[in-house]
Amino acid sequence: MRREAVFEPSVLSNKRWLNVLKWLLIIGILGFFIAFLSEVDWVFVCKQLQILHWKFLIIILISGLAYFTASIAWHFSFVNTRYSPGFLKLFYFRQVGESLGIITPASILAGDSLKLWMLEKTKIPGKEALTSIIFSRIMLILSMLFLVSIFLTYYLIINNLEIGLIPSIGVFLLVGFLFFTFLLNKDLWLFKIFYFINRKWKNKYTSKILRQSYELNSRISEFFYANPIKVGFIFLLSLLHWIIGSLEFYYILTILDLNTTLLQSLNIEIGVTTLKSLGAFIPGQIGVEEYANNVMLNAVGYKIAGLWVVVSIIRRTRQLFWIGLGGIGFLVFKKIYK
C-alpha cells in the first residue's frame, strides 16, 4: 500500500508533463501552419479549386483502390486464409480502423486495436487476427522503406554521388534490417528482449507480455519462412498500395495543368508519408501533412506560392470523406455486433 501511495503521484506528474509537452508541440506546429497560410495567394487557390468539380470522384476512386490493395495484402497475411472474412469486409474493417488512427494521438496502435476488436467480434480467432494485422503492417512499413531506399539511391546517382545522402540511405536500410531481425528472424529477438526485461523486472505484467511476445514472434517468423512465395506476393501488393496512392498526386497536379511524371508523384507520396509518420501522435497530423506537402512539392521543383494549399485542401477533403465513411461504418458495426 505504501509503495502505491509513493508511486501514484509520480505517474500522474509524468502524465501531466507529457500532456504539456504534447500541447506545446501541437501549438508550435499550428503556429508554423498559420505562418505558412499568411504567405498564401488565396486568389490563386480559389481559381485552382474551381477546376476540380466532378474530378474529385476520380480522386476518391484512386485512394479507394490503394486502400483496397492494402486490404488484399491483409487477406493474404492470415496464416490460414480460411479465417479471413474476405476482401470487402477487410476493406470495411480497415477503413474503420484507419479512420480512428488518423484522429487519435495513439495513431496506428488505436487503429489496429480496433481492427483486432472487430475481427474478434466476427468470431475470428484472436491469434489469427493479431498475426494478420501485425504482419500486414510490417509489410507496409518494409515496402515503404524499400521505396525510400531506392529513391535515395536514385538521387545519390543523379546528384553525382553526393556523400550527404549516404548516411540517409544507411539509416533507412538499418531500420529495415532491424525490422526484419526483430520481428521475422528465426531466433525470435523480439521475444528475447522481453525475456531479458522479465528477468530484470519480473512481475505479472512482464510475464504476461513475455508469453504473448513469444507466441506472436514465433507465429510471424514461422509464417514468414513457411510461405516465402506468399510473403513475396504480400510485399508486392504493399508496394502496389504506395504506387497507386501516388497516382493521387499525379492526377491532382495534372488537373492543375502542371507537367509531372509518375516518378515525381511517387517521390512526393513517399516523402509526405515519411514526414507524416514523424507527427503520428498529432490528431489528423494537422499542420504536419500540410508542411510535408509543401516540402515535397518544392523538392521536386513545384515552387508555386499557394500550390501546397490547393493540394492539401483536396487531399484533406478526400481524407474527410473516408473518415466520415469509417465513422458510419463503425456505428453500423456496433449496431450489428452488440
N, C-alpha and C positions, 0 to 999 in steps of 0.2 A: 504493500500500500504506500509506504514511504517513497519507494522508488517511482511510482506513478506520479505522486504529487510533485516530485522534483522534475520529472521528465516532461510532463504536460505543458507547463508554461514555455519551456524551451522550444517545443514543437510549434506551439501557437505563435511564438515570436518569429521563428523561421518562416512560417507561412505568411505572416504579415509582411516581412521583408521581401519575400518572393512576390507577393501581390503588388507591393510598392514598386519593385523593380520592373514587373511586367507592365504596369500602367505608365511608368516613366518611358519605357521603350515604345509603347503604343503612342504616347503623346509626342515623343520625338519623331517617330515615323510620320504621324499625321502632320506635324509641323513642316517636315520636308515636302510632304504631299501638297500642302497648301501653298508652299513657296513655288512648287512646280506649276500649280494651277494659275498662279498670278502672272506667269510668263506666257500663258497660252493665248493664241489668236483665236478667239471664240467665233469670229465670223467664219474663219476657215473651217472650224469644227462643224458648225451648223450646215455649211454648204456640203461637206463631205457626208454627213449623216443623212442628208436628203436623198443621196444616191441609193441608199440601201433598199428601202421598201420591201418587196416580196423576197428579195435575195437573202434576207435574214433566215428564211426557211431552209435554204441550202446550207447555211452555217450550222443550223440545228441538226440537219441530216449528217453533215461531216462529223460533228462532235459525237452524235449518236452512234455512228459507225465505228468510231475509235473506241467508245465505251463498250460496244458490243464485241469488238475484237478482244478486249481485255476480259470480257465475260466468257468467251470461248476458251481463252487461256486458263481461266479459273476452272472451267468444267474439266479440263484435262489434268488439272492439278490435284484432283481427288485420287487417292491411292487406288481406289476401285471406283471407276466412273459410274457404276450402277447406283452409287449413293448420291450422285449429282442430281439435283432436281431438274436439270436441263438448261439450255442456253437462255431461254426467255426469262425463266424465274431467277436465274443468276444475274441477268441484266437488271431485273427489277430490284433484287436484294442489293446489288452493287450500287445502284443509284441512290437508294435509301441510305446506305452506309456512307457513301462518299459525300452525300449532302450534309450529313451530320458532321463528318470530318472537316468539311470546309468551314462550318460556322462555329466550331468549338475550339478552344485552345488545345485540347487533347489531340486534335488532328486525326491522323490515321489510327491511333490507338482507340479512339472513341468510335470511329467509323468501322474498323474491323471487328471491334467488340460487338457492335450492333449487328453486323453481318452474321457473326457466330450465334448470337441470340436468335436471330430469325431462322437460321438453318436448324438449330436445335428445336425450335418451336414446330418446325415441319417434320419432326421425328427423324432427322438425320443424326447419326451418332456424333457426339461431341468431338471425339478424337479425329474422325474423318474430316469433319467440318473445319476444325482448327488447323490441321495439317494442310488442307487445300488453301485456306486463306493465307497462311504464312508462306507457303511455297509459291503461290501466285504473286504475292507481294515481293518475295525475294527475286523472282524472275523479272518483274517490272523494274526493280532497282538495278539489277545486274545488266539488263538490256540498256537502261539509261546510261550507266557507267561505261558500257561498251561504246555507245554512240558518242559520249563526251570524249572518250579517249581517241576515237577515230577523228573527230573534228579538231581536237587539239593537235594531233599529229599532222593533219592536213594543213592547219595554219602554221605549224612549225616548218613545213616544207615550203609553202608559198612565201613565207617571210624569211627565206634563206637561212633556216636552222638557227633562229634567234634563241640563245641559251635560256632566256627568261621563261620560255614555255616548257622546258624540260622538267623542272620541278613540278609544274602543274600536272603534266601527264603522269609523272611518277606518283603523285598524290592520289589521283583517280584510280590508277592501276593498283595501288596499295590498298585502297578502300575495297575494291573489287576482290582482291586476293583475300583480305581479312573476312569479307562476307562469305566467300567460298570456304575458307578454312574453318571458321567457327560454326557455320550452320550446315555445311554439306559434307565435311570431311568424315571419313570412317572412324577417326579417333575421337569423335564426339567432344570437341574442345569447348563447346558451349556448356555441356554438362560438367566438364572438368572444372570450369571456372566456378560454377555453383557448388561443386563438390568442395573446392578449396574454401569458399565463403562459409559453407556449412560447417566445416571443421573448425574454423576460427570463431564463428559466432553462432553456434548451434542452438536453435530453438524450433518450436513447432512450425513457424512460418518458413524458415530457411529449409527445413526438412521437407515440407510440402512442395516448395519451389524446386528442390533438388529432384524429387520424384517426377514432377511434371517436365522439368528440363530434360531429364534422361529420356523419357517417353517421346517427347516432341523431337529432340535432336536425333534420336535413333530412327524414328519413323521417317523424318525428312531425308536423312542420309541414306537409308535403305531404299526409299523411293527414287532418289537421285541415281544410285548405282544400279538398281534393278531395271530401270526404264530409260536408258540413255537416249534412245530414239524419241521417245515420248517427251523427255525433258528438252531435247533439241527443238521439237515442234512447239512446245510451250514458249521457249525462248524466242523463236521466230515470230510467234503470234504477239509476244510482248514488244518486240521490235516494231512490228506492223502497227501496233497500237500508237506508238510515238510518231511513226511516219504518217499515218492517217491524220493524227492530231495536228501535225504541222501543215496539212493542207488547209486548215482553217486560216492560218496566217497568209498562206499563198493566195487563197480566194479573197480574203479581205483586202490585201494590198492590190490585187488585180482589179477588183471593182472600184478601187480608189484611183485607178489609172496610173499605177506605179509599176514600172518594169521590175519583175522579181523572178527568181528561179526556185525550184523545189529545194535545192541545196541551201539557199539562203533561208528559206522558210523553216526548214528542219533545224538549221543552226539557231534561229530565233526561238523556236519551240523548246529546244534543249536548254538554251541559256535561261529562258524565262522559268522553266520548270525547276532548274537547279537553284536559281536565285530565290524562287518562291519557297523552296524547301527550307531555306535558312530562316524564314519568318513563319514557319508552320504553326507556331504557338499563337499567332495573332489571328483572331477570328476572321475568316474570309481573306486573310493576307491583305487586308485593306492598306493601301499605300505601297506595300511590298510588290504586289503584282504590277501596279502601275509604273513603279520605279524600274522594275525588271523589263517591262515593255519598252520604256524609254531608253534604257541602257542597250538592249539588244538591237533595237531599230537603228540607233546611232552606230552601233558596232558594225552593222552590215552596210552602212552608208546612207540610210534614210534620215538625214539631219534636217527634217522639216518641222518647224515650230508648230506644235499642236497635233501632229500626226499620232503621237503616242496616246493622246487623249481620245481621239476618234477610235483607234484600235482598242483601247481599254474599255470604252463605253460599249462597243459592240460585243466584246468578249464577256464583259460583266453582265450584259443583258442576256446573253446565251447562258451564262452561269446561273443567273436568277431563274431562268426558265427550268433548268434541270433541278435546281434546289427546290423550286416550287413543286415540281413533279415528284421529287423524292419525298417531300413532306406529305403530299397527298397519299403517296404510296404507303408511307408508314402508318397513317391514320386508317387506311383501308386494311392493312395487315393486322393492326391491333384489334380491329373490329372482328375480323375473321378468326384470329387466333387469340381469343381472350384467355 
